[in-house]
């Protein structure tokens, strides 16, 4: 466990008010019966006005929150309409129950409580700072929201009808004895159908590093969480001291501002979906048994699946990262392709995975219209195939799985989506987070086994090996693509020879990939 984690899990004293106070200039006057609001605050052009006479202030409470706030309009969020929310003092907006947890947890968190984590950390507004919030239909503010959304999302028709503004003003961290404070803001707005979210980071002074080694202030997480195992996004730098840089980074070329479209289950940024994975999780899927080198029983398919020139009616999900068509594959050492066993397989990330150590493997076949619409849209986009309409899909997801013998917290998340219209079959490999294999310490040892990703017809032809396979570079699949969508690889696989967006993957290409893998392995052995 790193030093950050050790600090974060330190138990709090029973008296949360016994913190050293930070000298501050109060910005409001509070009596027993009334609150006199401060003048309108806007410390930078980044922040929307706050501290107005319409704002409410969240109670001074360590790990507390606002009361339940009934919304004056339904807000579409992550595929459902929300009618209330909480402003949580520790830097979140939550939509089912208040969140008092002061140690931020990695996303996704599938406990059915959607939240927007602006700067989830151990904040204490008893030490310093105020938390303002309001919902509004003020025409001037809605005009500003509309203008900003049009500037960032060029292809949407949107006129804001309602907005919620929450601002953490010069807030301190629990146990602070310095004058370092943070100011940040969320602006949530909808037209009744579309919902957009702005995160504004005006001044982030903690966490910081003193003398290069002593961390001052708690680390934090910023992101979006639907409450399920899909539909989430973590802003870079989260859970590390680098989160402080969020005031100078952006996804819309405005330092300190991050913008998202959040009405659907999968949030989007200005380039489209920001998370690769199709919906998955215990509420939707079956779960493969916890078994080293194991897998599912035979799964009968509800549709005939054209694959490699034949039709298949069943498959297996193998825990070691493959879908196989004729028999279970328990082999934990990946083999170079082609493998001529007469057992076609799709190697998403074939490696020595052990879901007894960590992780879950989910799978389902589906004719759900929303999922099929998503598949159809993706295939039409990637292959310019306007004649493809998905009739059936199979989704298999390896969620935060560890490797055999792992003694680290490094886990991988990846997914396969197979879909057909009865004649054509397409395959998507989605690599969301590959933390292993990696190099240890001085770079001489691997942390985690290498893997292989590819497509194997079961014959000496009709196969494809993804770049980096059987080497440390397999980890780079989460940052590469053959369709210009980072982490996604897509293929047409109904005929014996698979195709990518440029057509059949020819023999020469196979040979080049194998030569690359062999050369890289020789280099690795010699280095």
ABEGO torsion letter per residue (X at the ends): XBAAAAAAABBBBABAABBBBBBBBBABBBBAABBBBBBBBBABAABBBBGBAABBBBBBBBGBBBBBBBBABBBBBGGBBBABBBBBAAGBBBAABBBABABBBBOBBBAGBBBBBABBBBBBAAABEBBBBBBBABAAAAAAAAAAAAAABAABBBBBABBBBBBBBGBBBBGBABABBBBBBBBBBBAGABBBBBBBBABBAOBBBBGGABBBEBBBBBEBBAGBABGBBBBBGBGBAAAAAAAABBAAGBBGBBBBBAABABBBBAAEBABABBBBEAAABBBBBBBBGBEBBBBBBABBBBBGGBBBABBBBBAAGBBBAABBBABABBBBOBBBAGBBBBBABBBBBBAAABEBBBBBBBABAAAAAAAAAAAAAAAGBAABBBABBBBBBBBGBBBBGBABABBBBBBBBBBBAGABBBBBBBBABBAOBBBBEAGABBBEBBBBBEBBAGBABGBBBBBGBGBAAAAAAAABBAAGBBGBBBBBAABABBBBAAEBBBAAAAAAAAAAAAAAAAAAAAX
